[in-house]
Amino acid sequence: MTFYDEWLGMWDTAEEERRASRRSIQPEELEWVETVQDDQTALVIARETGFRTWGTSTVLSKIPEGNRTGAHRHGEEAIYIVEGEGFSVVDGVRYDWKEGSSLAIPFGKPHQHFNTGSGTATYLSVLSVDLEAFCGLHFTEQLEEKGRIDRLPEVETSPDGCDGTGRRIRLHIEDAPDLGGGKIDPKDLPEMPDFDEDHPLVVGDLRGMEKMFQVHKSELLEFMRVGKDRNDFEVHEQEISGILVDPPYEHGGKHAHMEAHLFILDGEGYSIVGDEKVPWKKGGGLFVPGPQTPHQHVNESGVPARMLRIASGIRYFFEKAAQGEWPYLYLAPRQGTIRPGD
């Protein structure tokens, strides 16, 4: 067999791997371990947990009350504070955070997290260790091990969440713009053509998504976007885009795009991913494989379903390069409400 014969078989191999990949992980399935960096940490969506990702992993970690993580540095990281209150020291500057805050750790910058609140602090991280390793670029350097907070670091505090260059490191949730349905005056948006599953809408580029929020979700709190100036973040490798919200007993829009990870903050329901019904609930993860898998989320609970939307920068590289082959599609808008038990 020649190398060319191998090339001819690569798509079929990838299809087999996608079919075998997990689609979701429930909170009770997370395997918690202790490391020199974190008191408790668990891989959520990752190759090690059975997902065929494009080299990106989502990780959930806990910091006990009165404790700090280790200090380390590695590739670019995006973080969301699931619960708790404290601060992070990033490259010698303090950034205070609370539940709902998002952070972007620049590539190679030393950082450490401190829990100064009451109770456990929990944070979700997005990293691309496998992708960096494939490219020969990954390093993790441990600078200090985790432990109790015996004294607070004597460093300057950022007054606005930005570093000295104006680049945003931390954003509080109340400062995140809401681009959901009803939040933007329709007259300020370009006219959108009708579409359905037989006549899907090709979004074209990421800015085209701004007019889709009216028919996709009831709320979208936007944090950071790879390659886009969103809230002064400058992220290149991965992003926590924001929070997608579906009201109780509602279908979200049906669409298809490159790989995405979702972490469930609230609610319970299922998603149709391709032709598979995939259940999810608070504290778990949902995986949408690339390159173009149609999917739709259904909230079966009596509370709004809130999902963190997560994407790797390599997604956007291929989304633009391969958009003629696999365009970003919308197949159906929000479909109103369902009834409990339907």
C-alpha positions as MATLAB code, in Angstrom:
seq = 'MTFYDEWLGMWDTAEEERRASRRSIQPEELEWVETVQDDQTALVIARETGFRTWGTSTVLSKIPEGNRTGAHRHGEEAIYIVEGEGFSVVDGVRYDWKEGSSLAIPFGKPHQHFNTGSGTATYLSVLSVDLEAFCGLHFTEQLEEKGRIDRLPEVETSPDGCDGTGRRIRLHIEDAPDLGGGKIDPKDLPEMPDFDEDHPLVVGDLRGMEKMFQVHKSELLEFMRVGKDRNDFEVHEQEISGILVDPPYEHGGKHAHMEAHLFILDGEGYSIVGDEKVPWKKGGGLFVPGPQTPHQHVNESGVPARMLRIASGIRYFFEKAAQGEWPYLYLAPRQGTIRPGD';
ca = [
       0.000    0.000    0.000;
       1.311    3.439   -0.932;
       0.831    6.684    0.942;
      -1.730    7.627   -1.703;
      -3.786    4.539   -0.954;
      -3.801    5.641    2.676;
      -5.030    9.085    1.647;
      -7.886    7.506   -0.301;
      -9.043    5.712    2.846;
      -8.705    8.551    5.347;
     -12.266    9.898    4.995;
     -13.778    6.470    5.666;
     -11.519    6.073    8.692;
     -12.578    9.461   10.036;
     -16.256    8.606    9.477;
     -15.844    5.400   11.478;
     -14.166    7.346   14.287;
     -16.975    9.939   14.294;
     -19.632    7.221   14.487;
     -17.798    5.615   17.420;
     -17.290    8.912   19.257;
     -19.289    9.776   22.341;
     -21.844   12.536   22.002;
     -22.333   13.447   25.672;
     -21.055   12.899   29.183;
     -23.185   13.144   32.333;
     -21.941   14.756   35.568;
     -21.954   11.409   37.410;
     -19.615    9.991   34.742;
     -16.828   12.502   35.388;
     -13.703   10.914   36.855;
     -12.187   13.262   39.435;
      -8.456   13.135   40.148;
      -5.981   15.153   42.204;
      -2.944   16.752   40.555;
      -0.151   19.092   41.612;
      -2.198   21.854   39.982;
      -5.753   21.174   41.204;
      -7.315   19.604   44.280;
     -10.014   18.052   42.076;
     -10.087   18.039   38.291;
     -11.911   16.010   35.635;
     -11.783   15.816   31.858;
     -15.209   16.547   30.382;
     -14.998   16.461   26.575;
     -11.631   15.076   25.506;
     -10.055   12.257   23.528;
      -9.329   10.505   26.832;
     -13.044   10.411   27.692;
     -14.053    8.913   24.342;
     -14.727   11.995   22.202;
     -13.155   12.417   18.771;
     -12.258   16.068   19.168;
     -10.049   18.173   16.930;
      -7.432   18.339   19.671;
      -9.360   20.522   22.149;
     -10.358   19.448   25.666;
     -12.752   20.868   28.244;
     -11.766   20.376   31.886;
     -13.720   20.983   35.095;
     -11.738   21.822   38.265;
     -12.563   22.619   41.896;
     -10.719   24.809   44.415;
     -11.613   24.232   48.088;
     -12.479   27.212   50.252;
      -9.344   29.066   51.350;
      -7.153   27.297   48.791;
      -5.231   28.184   45.657;
      -4.353   26.199   42.580;
      -0.789   25.656   41.545;
       0.916   28.197   39.312;
       1.812   27.104   35.813;
       2.055   28.200   32.191;
       1.139   26.518   28.905;
      -0.769   27.289   25.705;
      -3.764   29.603   25.382;
      -6.665   28.837   27.743;
     -10.256   30.039   28.080;
     -11.962   29.810   31.499;
     -15.510   30.190   32.838;
     -16.271   30.436   36.578;
     -19.137   28.006   37.213;
     -19.391   28.889   40.905;
     -17.417   30.681   43.576;
     -15.553   33.913   44.139;
     -11.875   34.742   44.073;
      -9.178   36.036   41.779;
      -6.488   34.954   39.358;
      -2.975   36.280   38.997;
      -2.097   36.326   35.296;
       1.388   37.449   34.309;
       1.807   39.307   37.597;
      -1.572   41.124   37.628;
      -4.629   40.289   39.761;
      -8.056   39.825   38.141;
     -11.014   39.392   40.508;
     -13.776   37.003   39.441;
     -17.116   35.576   40.551;
     -19.739   33.170   39.246;
     -20.292   33.876   35.550;
     -16.942   35.562   34.909;
     -14.938   34.477   31.865;
     -11.181   34.715   31.435;
      -8.704   34.360   28.578;
      -5.170   33.283   29.517;
      -2.693   34.291   26.781;
      -0.314   31.686   25.400;
       2.628   31.073   27.732;
       1.620   33.528   30.479;
       2.016   32.311   34.111;
      -1.272   32.128   36.026;
      -2.716   30.942   39.345;
      -6.235   30.943   40.843;
      -7.252   31.817   44.434;
     -10.564   30.932   46.138;
     -11.345   33.760   48.569;
     -15.084   33.121   48.792;
     -17.185   30.856   50.997;
     -17.513   27.329   49.647;
     -15.905   25.563   46.722;
     -14.988   27.435   43.549;
     -15.524   25.534   40.287;
     -14.143   26.581   36.920;
     -14.291   25.178   33.400;
     -11.160   25.346   31.222;
     -10.738   24.987   27.471;
      -7.303   23.971   26.186;
      -5.865   22.457   23.007;
      -3.125   20.266   24.452;
      -3.501   17.460   21.887;
      -3.497   19.870   18.959;
      -0.445   21.706   20.275;
       1.334   18.398   20.896;
       0.588   17.224   17.339;
       2.232   20.429   16.078;
       5.182   20.011   18.477;
       4.245   23.216   20.305;
       2.884   22.069   23.636;
       4.593   22.626   26.958;
       3.251   22.695   30.520;
       5.635   24.199   33.072;
       4.695   23.853   36.748;
       5.877   26.876   38.730;
       4.251   26.190   42.121;
       2.083   23.410   43.574;
      -1.466   23.888   44.866;
      -2.121   24.509   48.578;
      -3.740   26.646   51.244;
      -3.693   30.421   50.922;
      -1.206   31.475   53.596;
      -0.861   35.013   52.295;
      -2.254   37.013   49.416;
       0.142   37.884   46.601;
       1.318   41.487   46.572;
       0.527   42.387   42.977;
      -1.374   45.164   41.256;
      -5.102   44.647   40.570;
      -6.559   45.316   37.135;
      -9.308   47.931   37.542;
     -11.209   46.927   34.405;
     -10.286   43.316   33.626;
      -7.760   44.316   30.950;
      -3.977   44.044   30.931;
      -1.534   46.901   30.327;
      -1.979   46.680   26.541;
      -5.777   46.986   26.750;
      -6.299   43.305   26.000;
      -9.160   41.859   28.056;
      -8.294   39.063   30.469;
     -11.538   38.944   32.514;
     -15.176   39.779   31.763;
     -17.998   39.720   34.341;
     -21.244   38.196   33.110;
     -23.274   41.369   33.686;
     -20.978   43.156   31.225;
     -21.515   40.605   28.442;
     -23.786   41.862   25.640;
     -27.002   39.908   24.986;
     -27.589   39.284   21.292;
     -30.644   37.040   21.728;
     -34.125   37.314   20.290;
     -35.829   40.585   21.168;
     -32.587   42.214   22.359;
     -31.807   43.838   19.011;
     -34.328   45.959   17.127;
     -35.224   43.968   13.972;
     -35.065   47.145   11.878;
     -31.341   47.325   12.648;
     -30.750   43.878   11.141;
     -30.421   42.903    7.477;
     -33.471   41.203    6.013;
     -33.252   37.429    6.333;
     -34.717   35.110    3.671;
     -37.068   32.257    4.460;
     -35.435   28.866    4.971;
     -36.315   25.292    5.855;
     -34.649   21.881    5.855;
     -35.168   21.487    2.106;
     -33.850   25.007    1.468;
     -31.224   25.677    4.174;
     -29.745   29.085    4.685;
     -26.000   29.419    4.097;
     -24.769   31.824    6.757;
     -21.613   32.703    4.830;
     -19.435   34.187    7.544;
     -19.454   34.662   11.309;
     -20.872   38.173   11.182;
     -23.886   36.711    9.462;
     -24.683   34.964   12.732;
     -25.679   38.237   14.348;
     -28.981   38.301   12.494;
     -29.555   34.597   13.231;
     -29.777   35.124   16.982;
     -33.348   36.339   16.565;
     -34.485   32.925   15.329;
     -31.890   30.711   17.010;
     -32.006   31.389   20.769;
     -33.989   33.534   23.192;
     -30.731   34.841   24.688;
     -27.073   34.790   23.765;
     -24.590   36.314   26.173;
     -21.425   36.871   24.169;
     -17.957   36.563   25.759;
     -15.078   36.030   23.313;
     -14.593   35.002   19.682;
     -11.502   33.709   17.911;
     -10.252   36.239   15.402;
     -12.999   38.737   16.285;
     -12.863   41.844   18.463;
     -15.455   40.877   21.060;
     -15.416   42.714   24.400;
     -11.710   43.511   23.815;
     -10.692   39.860   24.138;
      -7.873   38.745   21.841;
      -8.137   34.966   21.519;
      -6.597   32.925   18.740;
      -6.631   29.269   19.719;
      -9.926   28.641   21.507;
     -12.919   30.444   22.836;
     -15.809   30.272   25.239;
     -18.155   32.119   22.915;
     -20.859   32.744   25.492;
     -24.070   31.321   26.929;
     -26.900   30.049   24.722;
     -30.351   30.101   26.354;
     -33.503   28.177   25.439;
     -36.714   28.884   27.397;
     -38.522   26.025   29.191;
     -39.979   23.411   26.841;
     -38.601   24.958   23.649;
     -36.687   23.756   20.596;
     -33.717   25.852   19.532;
     -32.819   26.468   15.913;
     -31.556   23.564   13.803;
     -28.211   24.196   12.173;
     -24.932   22.616   11.007;
     -21.335   23.773   11.403;
     -17.860   22.643   12.372;
     -17.004   21.009   15.717;
     -18.368   22.507   18.952;
     -18.342   21.620   22.657;
     -21.188   22.573   25.001;
     -21.237   22.549   28.803;
     -24.660   22.519   30.477;
     -25.028   25.179   33.161;
     -28.776   24.726   33.755;
     -31.675   22.693   32.426;
     -32.235   19.182   31.151;
     -33.235   17.829   27.784;
     -31.826   16.288   24.648;
     -30.264   17.197   21.334;
     -30.730   15.613   17.941;
     -27.157   15.301   16.647;
     -27.296   13.888   13.145;
     -29.896   11.161   13.535;
     -29.113   10.437   17.202;
     -31.067   11.591   20.256;
     -28.519   12.642   22.885;
     -29.663   13.406   26.464;
     -27.992   16.109   28.572;
     -28.397   17.771   31.954;
     -26.802   20.324   34.247;
     -23.123   19.679   34.899;
     -22.537   17.534   31.814;
     -21.060   18.038   28.371;
     -22.418   17.736   24.814;
     -20.274   17.218   21.710;
     -21.138   18.170   18.127;
     -18.605   16.562   15.758;
     -17.344   18.274   12.635;
     -17.226   18.919    9.808;
     -20.987   19.535    9.395;
     -23.407   17.639   11.633;
     -26.997   18.971   11.751;
     -28.170   19.404   15.342;
     -30.912   20.952   17.437;
     -31.295   21.336   21.200;
     -34.571   20.685   23.053;
     -35.137   21.926   26.603;
     -37.482   19.499   28.385;
     -37.176   21.189   31.777;
     -39.198   23.920   33.485;
     -36.172   26.226   33.773;
     -34.223   27.968   30.999;
     -31.537   25.732   29.520;
     -28.201   27.535   29.610;
     -25.264   26.138   27.639;
     -21.697   27.363   27.376;
     -20.689   27.367   23.707;
     -17.058   26.363   23.190;
     -15.007   26.252   20.006;
     -11.394   25.746   19.006;
      -9.569   28.185   16.805;
      -8.768   25.420   14.321;
     -12.520   25.224   13.694;
     -12.499   28.716   12.218;
      -9.448   27.991   10.092;
     -11.255   25.105    8.432;
     -14.639   26.814    8.484;
     -13.277   29.502    6.193;
     -11.019   27.243    4.132;
     -13.678   24.591    3.500;
     -16.858   26.684    3.452;
     -17.516   25.754   -0.181;
     -17.592   22.066    0.760;
     -19.158   22.404    4.219;
     -20.919   25.762    4.594;
     -22.398   26.925    7.882;
     -26.110   26.098    7.474;
     -29.390   26.941    9.151;
     -32.144   24.405    8.550;
     -34.971   25.438   10.912;
     -35.673   28.340   13.300;
     -36.788   28.088   16.919;
     -39.918   25.991   16.989;
     -41.910   27.421   19.846;
     -42.767   25.311   22.850;
     -43.231   21.633   23.539;
     -45.436   20.213   26.238;
     -44.087   18.194   29.197;
     -44.396   14.530   28.345;
     -44.636   15.042   24.565;
];
